[in-house]
Amino acid sequence: MTNYLIRRAFTMLVVLLLSSLAIFLILNMAPGGPLDSLRMQNRGRLNQLTQEDYQRLETLLGLNKPVHIRYFTWLLGDDWIETLPTGLIGVDRFGEPYTNGTNTGILRGDWGDSWTVSRGNPVIGVIAGRLPNTLTLMACATLLSLLVAVPIGILSAVKQYSTLDYTATTFSFIGISIPIFWLGLMMIILFGIKFKEWGLPYLPTGGVVSIRGAGAGGIFDRMLHLIMPVTALSLLYMAGWSRFMRTSMLDVLHQDYVRTARAKGLLERIVITKHAFRNALIPLITIVALQLSGLFGGAVLTETVFAYPGMGHLYYNAILRSDWPLVQGYLVILSVVVVVSTLLADVAYVLVDPRIRYE
Amino acid sequence: MAVQSFESDSLLQAESITTPEESQMKVVWKRFRKHRLAMVGASILLIFVLAALIAPILAPRVPQGSGLTKVGLLHDPLAVDPANKHLTPGADGHILGTDEVGRDVFARLLYAAQVSLYVGIMAMLGSEIIGALLGAISGYYSDSAIDSLLMRLTDFMLTLPLLPILLVLSALLASIAPSPFARLNYLIIILIIFGWMSPARLVRGVVLSLRQQEFTEASRALGASDLRIILHHMLPNAMAPIIVSSTLAVGDYIIVEAALSFLGFGVPAPLASWGNMLTSVQDYMFMNPTLAIWPGLCIFLTVLSINFMGDGLRDALDPRMRGRGTAG
């Protein structure tokens, strides 16, 4: 296991490096860099920016360097670039040697400063500020989905082709067919707006806490704000996981050892809980771990609809307002989430299933 | 003469004792028809497709700036009309009312159906064709480096969370697209790039099992080339699962397109799609909540119908699944 983990950690590092390269190249090689829009705005103006102005701007943004040097300084910083021999790294686009900058690189915790969304603030701080909200949302949604999906999946399998099974199937069809964001909008209209109009107790339509009123900012207030986003985010996973649990349970129920357990006269309840359920759970655990990154990405929609100040909402605003350092930062974190959730899936598989050993 | 009549006699006899031979299509259709929800889904879907096709008849467009619109005789239902903002359903001949800039909601829904179905179907075709070919190659040469490379790539790409990646890519492409229609096609290309993996895996699995069977060996012994075996023997045998997965894929693509368009990075204005019709509804939620209902309902019903149909097709195409319908 230790051996396996060490090997996995190494692969993870390689994958992370490759994805950081992909993220960097896609965002930096894409046509229409920041200076293009500036040039467009300046076309035909009286106070034209001079060639020197552009040169100064390019140096300031680091665009004077060729792309491989830019990737290198993005990773490791440019505060020590002068110590490298010019013969190795060459000169910039204007024929001048590179000078030391102040950037220390993402590997040393410098993710650059936000351009527009939180102007001038370090990206890592802006993202870290939103992280707890997203983690809360994800944790609640995962928990809720599991609490609903697992019992329904088991019951559907145990009572296959019963009314309950058909009802659960129909609901899961609805769950995978309904657009999350539209469900969110409908929930806001019904529970937020109409309930308020009708004088019923209503739910807050956005944010994480109320600004004023009794109990604003308290735990109960926070929970009220979580109800709708968590429900909307969970629905898709409830539907998918309950189907998965049903299939997995059906598979197990047809195994020989279940027949043996029944044959030796065990109560059906014990056969299902002790023998079938625990084995049926194994594939589900893998799927849940693998889909954590999907949940993280899906939060973009939910958080945007409910104006929930998490990372997804931040990312959406960053794209909307061309805040590329922030977009880059989010994508790096996303790749970490993907890699970690894959590892989690593999490790969980070994931990819950004694039949599997990684050598 | 006598011989002939004897032959037809025996033919008649044979018909009376054996069940008449049915074509594969007929058998599938018979089984599909028994799946009630699939039939409901197919009917609803048919209505949406027809509505999209005859949109120009149901809501005829009038070219901008033609003489007739100027004097107010004819009105283009998709034209911005600030004088008639937020009309209630039924008012002034607008069946579902008008939106925040005075466009007819019903007409926009019809034209949006064209766009949403176009994106869904084109993305499906592209990803299924590419996926099926790659999967067949991967499965046929399963001991080669191509296979392990392709499957590694497939596994990796399947773990990527789609939404954030599609969001940033279509935001980048939006800046270089020359026209809204070009942006629509770029969107389809991105969807294909991130959608070929599931069909590839599916077809690979089928090809892997077919490769072991005698008829493959027989055609190889007869001197058929690898390409011929893949195209004429492998892919036709993989057709049933491909049809099911392509049906379901159309629904998935419609939902993804709607989500991207809702966020403002999918189908660009002035083209209407069910997703981008929902983009600005949050600003008018108190004033005109019905704006939010219709486009989403269209997405929901279309995708639900497609999913029911896919389920029905799965049962109808798989003889082993007979009578084991999951939903009615």
Interface residues (C-beta under 8 A of the other chain):
Chain A: V15 I26 L27 A30 P31 G32 Y166 T169 T170 F173 I174 I176 S177 I178 P179 I180 F181 W182 L183 L185 M186 I188 I189 I193 K194 L290 S293 G294 F296 G297 G298 V300 L301 T304 V305 G312 Y315 Y316 I319 L320 V327 Y330 L331 L334 V337 V338 S341 T342
Chain B: F156 T159 L160 P161 L162 L163 P164 I165 L167 V168 L169 A171 L172 S175 I176 G251 I255 A258 A259 F262 L263 G264 F265 G275 L278 V281 Q282 M285 F286 P289 A292 I293 P295 G296 I299 F300 V303 L304 I306 N307 F308 D311 T326 A327 G328
